[in-house]
Amino acid sequence: MEISAKLFQILPPETGEGKNGAWKKQFVVVETQDQYPKKICFEIWNDKVALGNLSVGSPVKVFFDPESREWQGKWFTSLRAWRIDAEGAGSQGTGNSPAYQDEMQAANIQAPSASGDSFNDEGGSDDLPF
């Protein structure tokens, strides 16, 4: 799921040690831009905690998964964000997120061309039977 909102508050990261090793968690609060704005708190875990250069008050798009679990007869719901992108700033027109582009550069992969020229074979050396 995803939601567009304004970044309202970034809470300090929390760390701890569990049976599976060390963990890191941070909460981020956004405010919707509806007629009656609502504040929504998202949790971010481990390697997703790095928020980059996001600042309070900036428009963001939050990608998240809602999850509910039962404990001692009561139900608890959490909204786990797995990506937060700044909205409207620095758009490069490729349709790829900055994180995706960084991963491609790290892997030395070139983004596909939008021109479509790579599929046109003008020489007629097509060896397909149809």
C-alpha atoms as a printed R data frame, in Angstrom:
    type eleno elety resid chain resno       x       y       z
1   ATOM     1    CA   MET     A     1   0.000   0.000   0.000
2   ATOM     2    CA   GLU     A     2   1.081   3.588  -0.349
3   ATOM     3    CA   ILE     A     3   0.028   7.005   0.908
4   ATOM     4    CA   SER     A     4   1.045  10.556   0.041
5   ATOM     5    CA   ALA     A     5   1.338  12.907   3.004
6   ATOM     6    CA   LYS     A     6   3.449  15.573   4.683
7   ATOM     7    CA   LEU     A     7   6.264  14.456   7.003
8   ATOM     8    CA   PHE     A     8   5.178  15.609  10.460
9   ATOM     9    CA   GLN     A     9   7.751  14.126  12.859
10  ATOM    10    CA   ILE     A    10  10.795  11.827  12.862
11  ATOM    11    CA   LEU     A    11  11.287  10.142  16.223
12  ATOM    12    CA   PRO     A    12  14.762   9.048  17.395
13  ATOM    13    CA   PRO     A    13  15.852   5.510  16.470
14  ATOM    14    CA   GLU     A    14  15.587   2.721  19.042
15  ATOM    15    CA   THR     A    15  17.959  -0.244  19.240
16  ATOM    16    CA   GLY     A    16  17.968  -3.496  21.128
17  ATOM    17    CA   GLU     A    17  19.062  -7.102  21.246
18  ATOM    18    CA   GLY     A    18  16.680  -9.993  20.648
19  ATOM    19    CA   LYS     A    19  16.927 -13.751  20.236
20  ATOM    20    CA   ASN     A    20  17.685 -13.217  16.514
21  ATOM    21    CA   GLY     A    21  20.382 -10.598  17.124
22  ATOM    22    CA   ALA     A    22  20.518  -6.813  17.184
23  ATOM    23    CA   TRP     A    23  17.609  -4.764  15.853
24  ATOM    24    CA   LYS     A    24  16.975  -1.124  15.035
25  ATOM    25    CA   LYS     A    25  13.580   0.586  14.809
26  ATOM    26    CA   GLN     A    26  12.377   4.130  14.143
27  ATOM    27    CA   PHE     A    27   8.938   5.736  14.079
28  ATOM    28    CA   VAL     A    28   7.893   8.362  11.538
29  ATOM    29    CA   VAL     A    29   4.672  10.378  11.741
30  ATOM    30    CA   VAL     A    30   3.034  11.807   8.617
31  ATOM    31    CA   GLU     A    31   0.000  14.062   8.251
32  ATOM    32    CA   THR     A    32  -2.525  13.500   5.470
33  ATOM    33    CA   GLN     A    33  -3.599  16.386   3.260
34  ATOM    34    CA   ASP     A    34  -7.339  15.621   3.459
35  ATOM    35    CA   GLN     A    35 -10.117  18.036   4.432
36  ATOM    36    CA   TYR     A    36  -9.684  16.716   7.991
37  ATOM    37    CA   PRO     A    37  -5.947  15.871   8.238
38  ATOM    38    CA   LYS     A    38  -4.986  12.784  10.195
39  ATOM    39    CA   LYS     A    39  -1.637  11.878  11.687
40  ATOM    40    CA   ILE     A    40  -0.391   8.354  10.968
41  ATOM    41    CA   CYS     A    41   2.594   6.698  12.684
42  ATOM    42    CA   PHE     A    42   4.708   4.235  10.682
43  ATOM    43    CA   GLU     A    43   7.457   2.001  12.025
44  ATOM    44    CA   ILE     A    44  10.635   1.330  10.088
45  ATOM    45    CA   TRP     A    45  12.862  -1.647  10.917
46  ATOM    46    CA   ASN     A    46  16.584  -2.440  10.577
47  ATOM    47    CA   ASP     A    47  18.216  -1.500   7.242
48  ATOM    48    CA   LYS     A    48  15.203   0.592   6.171
49  ATOM    49    CA   VAL     A    49  15.805   3.089   9.031
50  ATOM    50    CA   ALA     A    50  18.159   5.305   6.961
51  ATOM    51    CA   LEU     A    51  15.831   8.144   5.961
52  ATOM    52    CA   GLY     A    52  18.364  10.045   3.871
53  ATOM    53    CA   ASN     A    53  17.729  13.748   3.544
54  ATOM    54    CA   LEU     A    54  14.020  13.847   4.410
55  ATOM    55    CA   SER     A    55  12.973  16.860   6.458
56  ATOM    56    CA   VAL     A    56   9.927  17.639   8.556
57  ATOM    57    CA   GLY     A    57   7.264  19.442   6.521
58  ATOM    58    CA   SER     A    58   8.270  17.976   3.166
59  ATOM    59    CA   PRO     A    59   5.792  15.970   1.057
60  ATOM    60    CA   VAL     A    60   6.541  12.227   1.024
61  ATOM    61    CA   LYS     A    61   5.133   9.008  -0.373
62  ATOM    62    CA   VAL     A    62   5.174   6.133   2.126
63  ATOM    63    CA   PHE     A    63   5.073   2.518   0.948
64  ATOM    64    CA   PHE     A    64   3.947   0.208   3.753
65  ATOM    65    CA   ASP     A    65   2.366  -3.065   4.799
66  ATOM    66    CA   PRO     A    66  -0.321  -3.144   7.518
67  ATOM    67    CA   GLU     A    67  -0.016  -6.064   9.927
68  ATOM    68    CA   SER     A    68  -2.185  -7.197  12.851
69  ATOM    69    CA   ARG     A    69  -1.291  -9.750  15.488
70  ATOM    70    CA   GLU     A    70  -3.008 -11.198  18.541
71  ATOM    71    CA   TRP     A    71  -1.460 -11.268  22.003
72  ATOM    72    CA   GLN     A    72  -3.343 -12.511  25.079
73  ATOM    73    CA   GLY     A    73  -6.730 -12.036  23.447
74  ATOM    74    CA   LYS     A    74  -6.066  -8.501  22.206
75  ATOM    75    CA   TRP     A    75  -5.254  -7.423  18.667
76  ATOM    76    CA   PHE     A    76  -2.532  -4.925  17.768
77  ATOM    77    CA   THR     A    77  -2.003  -3.336  14.351
78  ATOM    78    CA   SER     A    78   1.242  -1.883  13.040
79  ATOM    79    CA   LEU     A    79   2.050  -0.065   9.819
80  ATOM    80    CA   ARG     A    80   5.505  -1.149   8.656
81  ATOM    81    CA   ALA     A    81   7.013   1.240   6.120
82  ATOM    82    CA   TRP     A    82   9.464  -0.373   3.712
83  ATOM    83    CA   ARG     A    83  10.204   2.746   1.651
84  ATOM    84    CA   ILE     A    84   9.741   6.502   2.045
85  ATOM    85    CA   ASP     A    85  10.365   8.750  -0.968
86  ATOM    86    CA   ALA     A    86  10.435  12.533  -1.143
87  ATOM    87    CA   GLU     A    87   7.644  13.660  -3.452
88  ATOM    88    CA   GLY     A    88   8.002  16.260  -6.193
89  ATOM    89    CA   ALA     A    89  11.659  17.156  -5.598
90  ATOM    90    CA   GLY     A    90  14.504  16.102  -7.849
91  ATOM    91    CA   SER     A    91  12.479  14.026 -10.277
92  ATOM    92    CA   GLN     A    92  14.728  12.816 -13.066
93  ATOM    93    CA   GLY     A    93  11.930  11.769 -15.413
94  ATOM    94    CA   THR     A    94  13.014   8.137 -15.685
95  ATOM    95    CA   GLY     A    95  10.292   6.710 -13.476
96  ATOM    96    CA   ASN     A    96  12.858   5.060 -11.216
97  ATOM    97    CA   SER     A    97  13.238   5.917  -7.557
98  ATOM    98    CA   PRO     A    98  16.599   7.353  -6.422
99  ATOM    99    CA   ALA     A    99  17.226   4.244  -4.306
100 ATOM   100    CA   TYR     A   100  16.657   2.033  -7.361
101 ATOM   101    CA   GLN     A   101  19.039   4.164  -9.430
102 ATOM   102    CA   ASP     A   102  21.697   3.956  -6.693
103 ATOM   103    CA   GLU     A   103  21.368   0.155  -6.673
104 ATOM   104    CA   MET     A   104  21.731   0.062 -10.463
105 ATOM   105    CA   GLN     A   105  24.845   2.252 -10.338
106 ATOM   106    CA   ALA     A   106  26.341   0.079  -7.599
107 ATOM   107    CA   ALA     A   107  25.743  -3.017  -9.719
108 ATOM   108    CA   ASN     A   108  27.023  -1.220 -12.853
109 ATOM   109    CA   ILE     A   109  23.743  -1.793 -14.731
110 ATOM   110    CA   GLN     A   110  22.437   0.598 -17.356
111 ATOM   111    CA   ALA     A   111  18.756   1.535 -17.289
112 ATOM   112    CA   PRO     A   112  16.751   0.472 -20.349
113 ATOM   113    CA   SER     A   113  16.279   3.119 -23.014
114 ATOM   114    CA   ALA     A   114  12.802   4.565 -23.458
115 ATOM   115    CA   SER     A   115  13.352   5.176 -27.176
116 ATOM   116    CA   GLY     A   116  12.551   1.601 -28.197
117 ATOM   117    CA   ASP     A   117  15.284   1.583 -30.880
118 ATOM   118    CA   SER     A   118  16.894  -1.541 -29.460
119 ATOM   119    CA   PHE     A   119  14.010  -3.731 -30.676
120 ATOM   120    CA   ASN     A   120  13.969  -2.582 -34.285
121 ATOM   121    CA   ASP     A   121  16.121  -4.741 -36.530
122 ATOM   122    CA   GLU     A   122  16.397  -2.857 -39.801
123 ATOM   123    CA   GLY     A   123  18.958  -5.277 -41.266
124 ATOM   124    CA   GLY     A   124  16.512  -8.165 -41.618
125 ATOM   125    CA   SER     A   125  18.793 -10.647 -39.847
126 ATOM   126    CA   ASP     A   126  15.953 -12.019 -37.799
127 ATOM   127    CA   ASP     A   127  16.363 -15.772 -37.302
128 ATOM   128    CA   LEU     A   128  12.996 -16.354 -35.647
129 ATOM   129    CA   PRO     A   129  10.684 -18.763 -37.532
130 ATOM   130    CA   PHE     A   130   7.654 -16.467 -37.344
